[in-house]
């Protein structure tokens, strides 16, 4: 039940990955990165689209600049 609640929370308040980087190909793997949360998405150069929308993708922290006051 807690997994379900976690999925509902993520759907409502989590990152919607609206800002993706350009495609990178490093060591034979092509992917895009969400610039908001750092999640990686496998990318197909043949179809020019994200091929792995699964939640098992790698997530790396992204530094977010703070506004100067």
The first five atom37 places (N, CA, C, CB, O) and aatype in JSON, in Angstrom:
{
  "aatype": [20, 20, 20, 20, 20, 20, 20, 20, 20, 20, 20, 20, 20, 20, 20, 20, 20, 20, 20, 20, 20, 20, 20, 20, 20, 20, 20, 20, 20, 20, 20, 20, 20, 20, 20, 20, 20, 20, 20, 20, 20, 20, 20, 20, 20, 20, 20, 20, 20, 20, 20, 20, 20, 20, 20, 20, 20, 20, 20, 20, 20, 20, 20, 20, 20, 20, 20, 20, 20],
  "atom_mask": [
    [1, 1, 1, 1, 1],
    [1, 1, 1, 1, 1],
    [1, 1, 1, 1, 1],
    [1, 1, 1, 1, 1],
    [1, 1, 1, 1, 1],
    [1, 1, 1, 1, 1],
    [1, 1, 1, 1, 1],
    [1, 1, 1, 1, 1],
    [1, 1, 1, 1, 1],
    [1, 1, 1, 1, 1],
    [1, 1, 1, 1, 1],
    [1, 1, 1, 1, 1],
    [1, 1, 1, 1, 1],
    [1, 1, 1, 1, 1],
    [1, 1, 1, 1, 1],
    [1, 1, 1, 1, 1],
    [1, 1, 1, 1, 1],
    [1, 1, 1, 1, 1],
    [1, 1, 1, 1, 1],
    [1, 1, 1, 1, 1],
    [1, 1, 1, 1, 1],
    [1, 1, 1, 1, 1],
    [1, 1, 1, 1, 1],
    [1, 1, 1, 1, 1],
    [1, 1, 1, 1, 1],
    [1, 1, 1, 1, 1],
    [1, 1, 1, 1, 1],
    [1, 1, 1, 1, 1],
    [1, 1, 1, 1, 1],
    [1, 1, 1, 1, 1],
    [1, 1, 1, 1, 1],
    [1, 1, 1, 1, 1],
    [1, 1, 1, 1, 1],
    [1, 1, 1, 1, 1],
    [1, 1, 1, 1, 1],
    [1, 1, 1, 1, 1],
    [1, 1, 1, 1, 1],
    [1, 1, 1, 1, 1],
    [1, 1, 1, 1, 1],
    [1, 1, 1, 1, 1],
    [1, 1, 1, 1, 1],
    [1, 1, 1, 1, 1],
    [1, 1, 1, 1, 1],
    [1, 1, 1, 1, 1],
    [1, 1, 1, 1, 1],
    [1, 1, 1, 1, 1],
    [1, 1, 1, 1, 1],
    [1, 1, 1, 1, 1],
    [1, 1, 1, 1, 1],
    [1, 1, 1, 1, 1],
    [1, 1, 1, 1, 1],
    [1, 1, 1, 1, 1],
    [1, 1, 1, 1, 1],
    [1, 1, 1, 1, 1],
    [1, 1, 1, 1, 1],
    [1, 1, 1, 1, 1],
    [1, 1, 1, 1, 1],
    [1, 1, 1, 1, 1],
    [1, 1, 1, 1, 1],
    [1, 1, 1, 1, 1],
    [1, 1, 1, 1, 1],
    [1, 1, 1, 1, 1],
    [1, 1, 1, 1, 1],
    [1, 1, 1, 1, 1],
    [1, 1, 1, 1, 1],
    [1, 1, 1, 1, 1],
    [1, 1, 1, 1, 1],
    [1, 1, 1, 1, 1],
    [1, 1, 1, 1, 1]
  ],
  "atom_positions": [
    [[0.82, -1.2, 0.0], [0.0, 0.0, 0.0], [0.87, 1.26, 0.0], [-0.93, 0.0, 1.21], [0.5, 2.26, -0.62]],
    [[2.02, 1.24, 0.69], [2.86, 2.42, 0.73], [3.46, 2.73, -0.64], [3.97, 2.24, 1.76], [3.68, 3.9, -0.95]],
    [[3.73, 1.72, -1.46], [4.23, 1.94, -2.82], [3.17, 2.69, -3.64], [4.59, 0.59, -3.51], [3.5, 3.61, -4.39]],
    [[1.92, 2.29, -3.49], [0.82, 2.96, -4.19], [0.75, 4.43, -3.79], [-0.52, 2.25, -3.9], [0.63, 5.3, -4.65]],
    [[0.81, 4.7, -2.49], [0.73, 6.08, -2.01], [1.92, 6.89, -2.51], [0.69, 6.11, -0.47], [1.78, 8.06, -2.85]],
    [[3.09, 6.25, -2.57], [4.27, 6.93, -3.1], [4.08, 7.31, -4.57], [5.5, 6.05, -2.95], [4.47, 8.4, -4.99]],
    [[3.48, 6.41, -5.35], [3.21, 6.69, -6.76], [2.2, 7.82, -6.93], [2.71, 5.43, -7.46], [2.34, 8.66, -7.81]],
    [[1.18, 7.84, -6.08], [0.18, 8.9, -6.13], [0.83, 10.24, -5.78], [-1.01, 8.61, -5.17], [0.59, 11.24, -6.45]],
    [[1.65, 10.26, -4.74], [2.35, 11.48, -4.33], [3.24, 11.99, -5.46], [3.19, 11.22, -3.06], [3.23, 13.18, -5.77]],
    [[4.01, 11.07, -6.09], [4.89, 11.48, -7.18], [4.09, 12.03, -8.36], [5.75, 10.3, -7.64], [4.5, 13.01, -8.98]],
    [[2.96, 11.42, -8.67], [2.14, 11.88, -9.79], [1.6, 13.28, -9.53], [0.97, 10.91, -10.04], [1.5, 14.09, -10.45]],
    [[1.25, 13.57, -8.29], [0.66, 14.87, -7.95], [1.71, 15.96, -7.73], [-0.18, 14.74, -6.73], [1.53, 17.09, -8.18]],
    [[2.8, 15.62, -7.04], [3.76, 16.64, -6.61], [5.17, 16.46, -7.14], [3.81, 16.67, -5.14], [6.0, 17.34, -6.96]],
    [[5.45, 15.34, -7.79], [6.8, 15.06, -8.27], [7.14, 15.82, -9.54], [6.97, 13.58, -8.51], [6.32, 16.57, -10.07]],
    [[8.33, 15.61, -10.02], [8.8, 16.25, -11.24], [8.07, 15.66, -12.45], [10.34, 16.08, -11.39], [7.91, 14.44, -12.55]],
    [[7.63, 16.52, -13.35], [6.94, 16.07, -14.56], [7.87, 16.04, -15.77], [5.75, 16.98, -14.84], [7.42, 15.79, -16.88]],
    [[9.15, 16.28, -15.55], [10.2, 16.17, -16.58], [9.87, 17.0, -17.82], [10.39, 14.71, -16.97], [10.01, 16.52, -18.95]],
    [[9.45, 18.22, -17.61], [9.09, 19.1, -18.72], [10.31, 19.7, -19.41], [8.2, 20.2, -18.22], [10.2, 20.15, -20.55]],
    [[11.46, 19.71, -18.74], [12.66, 20.34, -19.31], [13.75, 19.29, -19.49], [13.16, 21.49, -18.4], [14.48, 18.97, -18.55]],
    [[13.85, 18.76, -20.71], [14.86, 17.73, -21.01], [16.01, 18.35, -21.78], [14.23, 16.57, -21.81], [15.83, 19.26, -22.59]],
    [[17.2, 17.85, -21.52], [18.4, 18.31, -22.21], [18.41, 17.8, -23.65], [19.67, 17.85, -21.47], [17.51, 17.07, -24.06]],
    [[19.41, 18.2, -24.39], [19.64, 17.61, -25.71], [20.07, 16.16, -25.5], [20.71, 18.41, -26.53], [20.37, 15.77, -24.37]],
    [[20.11, 15.38, -26.55], [20.54, 13.98, -26.44], [22.06, 13.9, -26.31], [20.05, 13.17, -27.66], [22.79, 14.6, -27.02]],
    [[22.53, 13.04, -25.41], [23.94, 12.76, -25.23], [24.19, 11.31, -25.58], [24.39, 13.07, -23.77], [23.37, 10.45, -25.28]],
    [[25.33, 11.02, -26.22], [25.75, 9.64, -26.44], [27.13, 9.49, -25.81], [25.76, 9.27, -27.97], [28.11, 10.06, -26.29]],
    [[27.19, 8.7, -24.75], [28.43, 8.47, -24.03], [28.57, 6.97, -23.81], [28.46, 9.24, -22.68], [27.66, 6.33, -23.29]],
    [[29.71, 6.42, -24.2], [30.0, 4.99, -24.06], [28.88, 4.14, -24.67], [30.19, 4.62, -22.58], [28.48, 3.13, -24.09]],
    [[28.38, 4.54, -25.84], [27.39, 3.76, -26.56], [25.96, 3.91, -26.07], [27.76, 2.36, -26.5], [25.05, 3.28, -26.62]],
    [[25.73, 4.72, -25.08], [24.38, 4.92, -24.54], [23.91, 6.33, -24.89], [24.34, 4.69, -23.0], [24.62, 7.3, -24.62]],
    [[22.73, 6.44, -25.49], [22.16, 7.74, -25.84], [21.01, 8.02, -24.89], [21.69, 7.78, -27.32], [20.13, 7.18, -24.69]],
    [[21.01, 9.22, -24.31], [19.99, 9.55, -23.33], [19.8, 11.06, -23.25], [20.35, 8.99, -21.96], [20.63, 11.83, -23.72]],
    [[18.69, 11.46, -22.63], [18.43, 12.85, -22.27], [18.32, 12.92, -20.76], [17.14, 13.4, -22.97], [18.08, 11.91, -20.11]],
    [[18.5, 14.12, -20.21], [18.45, 14.32, -18.76], [17.42, 15.4, -18.44], [19.85, 14.7, -18.21], [17.39, 16.45, -19.08]],
    [[16.59, 15.14, -17.44], [15.68, 16.17, -16.94], [16.52, 17.2, -16.21], [14.57, 15.56, -16.01], [17.22, 16.88, -15.25]],
    [[16.45, 18.45, -16.65], [17.27, 19.49, -16.02], [16.7, 19.97, -14.69], [17.41, 20.67, -16.96], [17.34, 20.75, -13.99]],
    [[15.51, 19.51, -14.35], [14.92, 19.87, -13.06], [15.3, 18.89, -11.96], [13.41, 19.93, -13.18], [15.61, 19.31, -10.84]],
    [[15.28, 17.57, -12.26], [15.51, 16.58, -11.2], [16.71, 15.67, -11.44], [14.29, 15.73, -11.04], [17.16, 14.99, -10.52]],
    [[17.24, 15.64, -12.67], [18.42, 14.83, -12.94], [18.15, 13.43, -13.45], [19.23, 14.74, -11.73], [19.09, 12.68, -13.7]],
    [[16.9, 13.06, -13.6], [16.58, 11.71, -14.08], [17.0, 11.55, -15.54], [15.07, 11.41, -13.91], [16.79, 12.46, -16.35]],
    [[17.6, 10.4, -15.87], [18.02, 10.11, -17.23], [16.96, 9.29, -17.95], [19.37, 9.37, -17.22], [16.33, 8.42, -17.36]],
    [[16.78, 9.57, -19.25], [15.84, 8.85, -20.09], [16.57, 8.33, -21.31], [14.65, 9.75, -20.49], [17.18, 9.12, -22.04]],
    [[16.52, 7.02, -21.56], [17.12, 6.48, -22.77], [16.44, 7.11, -23.97], [16.99, 4.92, -22.81], [15.24, 7.39, -23.95]],
    [[17.23, 7.34, -25.03], [16.73, 8.07, -26.2], [17.13, 7.33, -27.46], [17.28, 9.52, -26.22], [18.26, 6.85, -27.57]],
    [[16.21, 7.22, -28.42], [16.47, 6.56, -29.69], [16.77, 7.6, -30.76], [15.27, 5.69, -30.1], [15.96, 8.49, -31.0]],
    [[17.93, 7.47, -31.4], [18.26, 8.38, -32.5], [17.46, 8.01, -33.76], [19.77, 8.34, -32.8], [17.26, 8.85, -34.63]],
    [[17.02, 6.76, -33.85], [16.23, 6.33, -35.01], [14.83, 6.94, -35.0], [16.13, 4.79, -35.04], [14.35, 7.43, -36.02]],
    [[14.17, 6.91, -33.84], [12.81, 7.45, -33.73], [12.79, 8.88, -33.19], [11.96, 6.56, -32.84], [11.74, 9.53, -33.17]],
    [[13.96, 9.36, -32.75], [14.09, 10.71, -32.19], [13.12, 10.92, -31.03], [13.85, 11.77, -33.26], [12.46, 11.95, -30.94]],
    [[13.04, 9.91, -30.14], [12.14, 10.01, -29.0], [12.7, 9.25, -27.8], [10.74, 9.47, -29.36], [13.59, 8.41, -27.94]],
    [[12.17, 9.57, -26.64], [12.53, 8.87, -25.41], [12.0, 7.45, -25.51], [11.96, 9.6, -24.15], [10.85, 7.24, -25.88]],
    [[12.84, 6.47, -25.17], [12.43, 5.07, -25.29], [12.25, 4.4, -23.95], [13.43, 4.3, -26.1], [11.75, 3.28, -23.89]],
    [[12.65, 5.05, -22.86], [12.58, 4.43, -21.54], [11.92, 5.36, -20.54], [13.97, 4.02, -21.05], [12.62, 6.04, -19.79]],
    [[10.6, 5.4, -20.5], [9.93, 6.25, -19.52], [9.76, 5.58, -18.16], [8.59, 6.68, -20.04], [9.05, 6.11, -17.3]],
    [[10.39, 4.43, -17.96], [10.2, 3.68, -16.71], [10.84, 4.39, -15.53], [10.78, 2.28, -16.83], [11.81, 5.13, -15.7]],
    [[10.3, 4.19, -14.32], [10.85, 4.84, -13.13], [12.18, 4.27, -12.67], [9.87, 4.75, -12.0], [12.75, 4.75, -11.7]],
    [[12.69, 3.24, -13.36], [13.96, 2.63, -12.95], [15.16, 3.37, -13.51], [14.0, 1.19, -13.4], [16.3, 2.95, -13.27]],
    [[14.95, 4.46, -14.23], [16.05, 5.23, -14.8], [16.92, 5.81, -13.69], [15.51, 6.35, -15.7], [16.48, 5.98, -12.56]],
    [[18.17, 6.09, -14.05], [19.1, 6.67, -13.08], [18.69, 8.08, -12.71], [20.54, 6.66, -13.64], [18.18, 8.83, -13.55]],
    [[18.9, 8.44, -11.46], [18.62, 9.8, -11.01], [19.87, 10.32, -10.32], [17.38, 9.86, -10.05], [20.4, 9.69, -9.41]],
    [[20.32, 11.47, -10.77], [21.47, 12.12, -10.16], [21.03, 13.51, -9.71], [22.67, 12.19, -11.15], [20.26, 14.17, -10.41]],
    [[21.52, 13.97, -8.57], [21.11, 15.29, -8.1], [21.57, 16.39, -9.04], [21.66, 15.54, -6.7], [22.66, 16.32, -9.62]],
    [[20.75, 17.39, -9.18], [21.06, 18.54, -10.03], [21.17, 19.76, -9.14], [19.98, 18.75, -11.15], [20.3, 20.01, -8.31]],
    [[22.25, 20.52, -9.32], [22.4, 21.74, -8.55], [21.45, 22.8, -9.09], [23.87, 22.25, -8.6], [21.44, 23.08, -10.28]],
    [[20.65, 23.38, -8.21], [19.7, 24.41, -8.6], [20.19, 25.73, -8.04], [18.26, 24.09, -8.09], [20.33, 25.89, -6.83]],
    [[20.46, 26.7, -8.93], [20.96, 27.99, -8.43], [19.88, 28.72, -7.64], [21.45, 28.86, -9.59], [18.7, 28.69, -8.0]],
    [[20.28, 29.37, -6.58], [19.35, 30.15, -5.76], [19.37, 31.6, -6.23], [19.72, 30.06, -4.25], [20.42, 32.13, -6.61]],
    [[18.22, 32.22, -6.21], [18.12, 33.62, -6.62], [18.82, 34.52, -5.6], [16.65, 34.03, -6.78], [18.68, 34.33, -4.4]],
    [[19.54, 35.48, -6.09], [20.22, 36.43, -5.21], [19.21, 37.44, -4.68], [21.38, 37.15, -5.96], [18.34, 37.9, -5.43]],
    [[19.31, 37.78, -3.43], [18.36, 38.74, -2.83], [19.01, 40.06, -2.62], [17.81, 38.22, -1.52], [18.38, 40.99, -2.13]]
  ]
}
